[in-house]
């Protein structure tokens, strides 16, 4: 059996797979009303109420990060390290002025050449700018409501840090636990269906 995805007409959006994690999260956390964010290649922001998905939106932040890190001039400035302060500053920049993101991305390369910006700080800055711009766009989803993060622990930690800097207190849940709980919930529904 296949669990079907979800679609929405306005604005047009789809999800294929995350609905299982959402169902699992709801099974683990019955009565949750708020927003479930699923960070990944295509981050989903999902508003749920009364046990149902009300609306959702997708941001290609993870895919943009990978494409920029591997296929642009910034690839020469990045490493696998991390710098929390650089991330925090970039989240703030991306959130406060998302329209400047393209220019700020090139500033990472210029700062590496002119100011000695290290590759770990450059990587954190790239991530922070993109996540900050995403949070600016998704503000109506997360501002003033309960937020849950479902995904890989390391990526969820970045989103949690960014949200916490804005006063949110997200609940973190592992994606694998939600997937298993969602599959169990779907099986239970099938077993009770006529």
N, C-alpha and C positions, 0 to 999 in steps of 0.2 A: 504494500500500500504506500501511497505517496501523500504527504501532507501538502495541501495546496498553498500557494503563496497568497499574498494580499495585493490588491491594487486600489488606487484611488484616482478619481477622475479630475478633481480640481484642488490643488494643482496636480498634474499627472505625476504619479509615483508608483513604484512597485517594490515588493520585497519577496524574496524567495529563499527561505531558510530561517530568517530571523523570526518569523512568526512562531516557529517551534520553540525558540528560546523565550519569546514573550509569553507563550502559553506556560512554559515551564516556570518562568519567574512568577507568574500569577498563581500557579499551583503551590509554589513554595511560600509566596507572600499573599495569601488570600485577602481580599479587601483593599489592596493597594490602589490608591487613586493618585495619579501624578504622571510623571514622564519617565519612560525607560529609554535610556540612551545606550546604543549598541555600537561602541567604537570599533572601527575596522577599516578595510579598504573603502567601503561605502558606509559611513556612519549613519545609523538611523536614529531619529528623534521621534519617539512614539508616545502620543498622549493616550492614556488609558483611564477609563472611568467606568464604574459599575461592571467590571470584568470584561470590558470590550475596548477594542482599539477605536478611538474617536478620530484621530488624524495622525499623519506621520509625514516626515520629510527626510530626504536623504542628502548627505553631503559626501562628495568624493575626496575628502581630505586625505585619507590614507593612500589612495591611488595617486593623488597629486604629489604627496610627499615622496613616494617611491619614484615617480617619473622625474620630478625635479632633482632628487638626489642622485639619480643614475644617468640622466640624459640631458643635463644642462651644464653650464659652466660651473655651477655650484658643486658638482661632483669633485672638483679639484680642491675644495675647501672643507670637506666633511670627513669625519671618521666615525667609528662606532661608539665613541665616548659620550659623555653627557655633562651638562653644566646647568644646575637648577636655577642659578641667578639669571643666566642668559635666557632660559626658557621663560621664567616669570616675567622678565622685561618684555620679551617678544609677545607673550600672551596679552599683556596689557596694551602693547602697540597695536596688535591685530584686532583686539576687541574695541579699542577706542577709535581707530581709524582704519576700518577694513578696506576702504577705497584706496589706501596707500600700500596695500600688500605687495603689488607687483614691483613697485619702486623699492620697498624695504627688502624684498628678496635679493635684488641686485646689490643692495648695501652690504649684505652678508659677504659677498665676494670681494667688494671693495675694502671692507674692514679687514678681511683676511690678508689682502695685499698691502694695505697702507698702515693698518694699526696692529697687525700681528694677532688678529682674532684667531684663537686656536680652533682646531677642527672639531673638538667636542662641543665647544660653545657655539660654533657655526651650526652644527647639527641640531642642537637644542633650540637655537634661534629659528631655524627653518620650521621645526615642529611647532614651536610656540606661535609664530606668525600665522600658520595655517589653522591651528586649533583656535586661536584668538578670533580670527576672521569667521570661522565656523560658529563660534559661540555668539558673535555679534549677530549673525543671521538667525540663529536658533534662540535668541533671547526670549521670545514670546513663549517658547516651550519650557525653558528651565527657570526663568525668573519668578520667584515667589511661590514655587510649588515643590513638592517632594520629587526628588530625582533619584533614580536608580541607574547604576552603570552595570552593564552585562558585557563581559568580554574577557580578553586576555589580561591577566593581572598587571603586566607592565604598562600596556597601553591605557588601561583604565586608571592606573595611578597618575598618568599625565593628565587625563581629563579631570580626575578628582582634584588634583592640585590646582588646575586652572579654574574649576568651578568654586573650590574653597576660597580662592583669592577674591571671588565675587560674593562671598557670604553664603553660598550654597553648602549643604552638608550631604553629599551624595552617598547612598548606600551602594556598596560594591558587591557584586555577585559573579562568580565564575561562570563563563559561558558553557563549559562542559556540564556543570551541574544543572543549568537551566535547560540545556538540550535534552539531557536524559529525562528530566522531569516533564518536559514538553512531550517527548515521545511516549512516556507512560500515560500522560493525560489523554493524548490522541488515541492510544490503544484502548484506554478505558471507555472513551466515547464510542469507538467502533464496536466494542463488546456489548454495549447497551443499546446500540442502534437496532431498529426493527429489521 
